[in-house]
Amino acid sequence: MIVKEKKQDFLSYLEDTSNLKGKARVLFIPEEEKEVSSILSQASRQRLPVTFSGAGTGTTGGRVPLEGAILSLERLNKIIDIDPKKKIARVQAGITLESLEKEVNKYSLSFRALPTEPLAFLGGVISTSASGVRGFKYSSVRKYVRRIKVVLSNGEIVEIPRGKFFANRRRFDFTLGKLKFKFNLPTYTSPQIKSSAGYYLRDNMDLIDLFIGQEGTLGCILEAELSLQEIVPDYFDCLVFFDREESALNFVEEVKALKKRGSFYPCALEYFDRNSLDFLREDYPSIPSGNCGVYLEQEISSSREKSKVLDYWCSLIENYSSLDKCWFAEDKKNKEKLLGFRHKLPQKINEFLRRHHQKKSATDIAVPSQHFREMYNFYEEKAKTSQINYVNFGHIGENHLHFNFLPKNSEESFKAKGYIWEFIRKALSLGGTVSAEHGIGKIKKPYLEIMYGKTHLKEMALLKKVFDPSCILGLDNIFSRKLLFENKNS
Ligand SMILES: Cc1cc2nc3c(=O)[nH]c(=O)nc-3n(C[C@H](O)[C@H](O)[C@H](O)COP(=O)(O)OP(=O)(O)OC[C@H]3O[C@@H](n4cnc5c(N)ncnc54)[C@H](O)[C@@H]3O)c2cc1C
């Protein structure tokens, strides 16, 4: 195991892409599971806070420690087994999505729910219940996690398979390893739309779903078993540029209706507003003049289907834009170029903020489909009055855009924060969620409190103490540590 005790040796672990800066006493990089177990059992006895670290691509300060120890999973990064017949992979939490995909591709398999950032670790992705560009079809990674191995805060290593431990409405009663658990779940229900806001809760839920999206507060994910899909034989990727925003939004609505009807529909449906295209033009000067863009990825299951699919898309696109304004990708190289284009935008935003020493002022809001236009118009209207540069882009297929202000100084940042609050309140009034995929971490806690109210946050704190009675794991993620200690005698 590697242990680093000098701050200058672990500076990069004290931040993530939110630009929140943390502090810690020590960094542990275990190379074996039993080392994780012994770090946690000792930390529990000494009441030493421990923050788990993935790749640090998170956007909410989740892996940023405020004190105590950092436990990085980077050396627990092996593929344990790939079963091509059952289409299952067993892998350790420190593997990057990029390496996972490369390895499973060798067996003609793919992890299609792959979130956009290839350097993220699987453990981080499961802990935030992340989703990717293909979320329109594949939704979040939650659906594909069949089993996890977790180290609890007392050091015990336990297996949580899907389909074994269910709540009876809101009551759990089960034995895990040597430990017996009996507890009531909080009383709120997670929204029925894409959401990563607080612990996932449903009546009669599966225990594994509580640990997916727990943001390092309930236990350390060591390993996961994932269900995979076959590599898609062929695809059609396209970036359509539109002269008018209204045409793009109508196009998107028609594509969403395809999904509702159950006919063929793309796996990715992503949006770039005019400012996003202008921002990207610095790197991609060939972006045609236009107002906004929609990226779609259509999987094609056979060569017989291909010409039908291409004809379909061409005629649909022509109803709203023109084919000479599109970028098409029908081979691997061009497909990667288009995906690179999509990925470039969040990267550029993070670079911009770092350059200007500003923290993220962005939304991760999703709203119910019927309210998407209202939310979109609200963004536009408020953005115009703000006079701060911004970009608005993302997973439009799931009614989930990332509105990002680009503040150049602290005055603009301060103003931007006020607008973000307005967006949050509007989304909640429409039945939306404050976080659809990035989680709450440390910087979105005030939004979660508005979403669920203090009573439900207190219930979350009580739930955490069931698995982490010493209150050492992922402190200040999801809810304030004050709630844990307020509840101490309850
Ligand atoms: C350019 C870019 C594009 C992105 N695109 C997307 C996207 O499309 N969709 C999306 O959902 N997100 C996206 N993100 C955000 C980020 O990649 C995800 O949140 C990802 O899940 C974080 O993984 P990580 O390994 O970097 O985790 P970290 O940032 O290191 O940690 C995230 C959280 O997980 C906890 N954690 C980490 N490992 C473990 C473990 N083994 N056990 C328990 N808890 C653990 C940490 O304590 C922390 O709370 C993007 C980020 C960037 C920079």
The ligand as a Tripos MOL2 file, in Angstrom:
@<TRIPOS>MOLECULE
LIG
   53    58     1     0     0
SMALL
NO_CHARGES

@<TRIPOS>ATOM
      1 C1        -15.5750   16.3310  -19.3170 C.3       1 LIG1
      2 C2        -16.5280   15.6560  -18.3610 C.ar      1 LIG1
      3 C3        -17.6700   15.0470  -18.8640 C.ar      1 LIG1
      4 C4        -18.5710   14.4190  -17.9760 C.ar      1 LIG1
      5 N1        -19.6800   13.8090  -18.4790 N.ar      1 LIG1
      6 C5        -20.5310   13.1710  -17.6450 C.ar      1 LIG1
      7 C6        -21.6960   12.5040  -18.1490 C.ar      1 LIG1
      8 O1        -21.9510   12.4560  -19.3260 O.2       1 LIG1
      9 N2        -22.4980   11.9020  -17.2440 N.ar      1 LIG1
     10 C7        -22.2480   11.9060  -15.9010 C.ar      1 LIG1
     11 O2        -23.0350   11.3220  -15.1410 O.2       1 LIG1
     12 N3        -21.1640   12.5350  -15.4050 N.ar      1 LIG1
     13 C8        -20.3050   13.1550  -16.2310 C.ar      1 LIG1
     14 N4        -19.1980   13.7980  -15.7210 N.ar      1 LIG1
     15 C9        -18.9770   13.8110  -14.2640 C.3       1 LIG1
     16 C10       -18.1150   12.6400  -13.7420 C.3       1 LIG1
     17 O3        -17.3560   12.0490  -14.7690 O.3       1 LIG1
     18 C11       -18.9880   11.5830  -13.0820 C.3       1 LIG1
     19 O4        -19.6240   12.1470  -11.9390 O.3       1 LIG1
     20 C12       -18.2240   10.3210  -12.6410 C.3       1 LIG1
     21 O5        -19.1810    9.4080  -12.1820 O.3       1 LIG1
     22 C13       -17.2090   10.5730  -11.5370 C.3       1 LIG1
     23 O6        -16.3220    9.4610  -11.4730 O.3       1 LIG1
     24 P1        -14.8850    9.6050  -10.7680 P.3       1 LIG1
     25 O7        -14.2210    8.2850  -10.7680 O.co2     1 LIG1
     26 O8        -14.1290   10.7200  -11.3600 O.co2     1 LIG1
     27 O9        -15.3550    9.9420   -9.2840 O.3       1 LIG1
     28 P2        -14.8080   11.0440   -8.2430 P.3       1 LIG1
     29 O10       -15.0400   12.4250   -8.7660 O.co2     1 LIG1
     30 O11       -13.4380   10.7330   -7.8100 O.co2     1 LIG1
     31 O12       -15.8230   10.7610   -7.0270 O.3       1 LIG1
     32 C14       -17.2150   10.9260   -7.1900 C.3       1 LIG1
     33 C15       -17.9300   10.4580   -5.9120 C.3       1 LIG1
     34 O13       -17.8760    9.0330   -5.7840 O.3       1 LIG1
     35 C16       -17.2790    8.6560   -4.5230 C.3       1 LIG1
     36 N5        -16.5080    7.4460   -4.7960 N.ar      1 LIG1
     37 C17       -15.5290    7.2920   -5.7070 C.ar      1 LIG1
     38 N6        -15.1170    6.0070   -5.7290 N.ar      1 LIG1
     39 C18       -15.8390    5.3500   -4.8030 C.ar      1 LIG1
     40 C19       -15.8790    3.9980   -4.3530 C.ar      1 LIG1
     41 N7        -15.0840    3.0630   -4.8870 N.pl3     1 LIG1
     42 N8        -16.7400    3.6640   -3.3690 N.ar      1 LIG1
     43 C20       -17.5640    4.5910   -2.8200 C.ar      1 LIG1
     44 N9        -17.5670    5.8740   -3.2180 N.ar      1 LIG1
     45 C21       -16.7170    6.2530   -4.1900 C.ar      1 LIG1
     46 C22       -16.4350    9.8440   -4.1210 C.3       1 LIG1
     47 O14       -16.2330    9.8840   -2.7200 O.3       1 LIG1
     48 C23       -17.2960   10.9850   -4.6260 C.3       1 LIG1
     49 O15       -18.3310   11.2480   -3.7090 O.3       1 LIG1
     50 C24       -18.2930   14.4310  -16.5740 C.ar      1 LIG1
     51 C25       -17.1300   15.0250  -16.0860 C.ar      1 LIG1
     52 C26       -16.2460   15.6350  -16.9730 C.ar      1 LIG1
     53 C27       -14.9920   16.2480  -16.4170 C.3       1 LIG1
@<TRIPOS>BOND
     1     1     2 1
     2     2     3 ar
     3     2    52 ar
     4     3     4 ar
     5     4     5 ar
     6     4    50 ar
     7     5     6 ar
     8     6     7 ar
     9     6    13 1
    10     7     8 2
    11     7     9 ar
    12     9    10 ar
    13    10    11 2
    14    10    12 ar
    15    12    13 ar
    16    13    14 ar
    17    14    15 1
    18    14    50 ar
    19    15    16 1
    20    16    17 1
    21    16    18 1
    22    18    19 1
    23    18    20 1
    24    20    21 1
    25    20    22 1
    26    22    23 1
    27    23    24 1
    28    24    25 2
    29    24    26 1
    30    24    27 1
    31    27    28 1
    32    28    29 2
    33    28    30 1
    34    28    31 1
    35    31    32 1
    36    32    33 1
    37    33    34 1
    38    33    48 1
    39    34    35 1
    40    35    36 1
    41    35    46 1
    42    36    37 ar
    43    36    45 ar
    44    37    38 ar
    45    38    39 ar
    46    39    40 ar
    47    39    45 ar
    48    40    41 1
    49    40    42 ar
    50    42    43 ar
    51    43    44 ar
    52    44    45 ar
    53    46    47 1
    54    46    48 1
    55    48    49 1
    56    50    51 ar
    57    51    52 ar
    58    52    53 1
@<TRIPOS>SUBSTRUCTURE
     1 LIG1         1 GROUP 0 **** ****
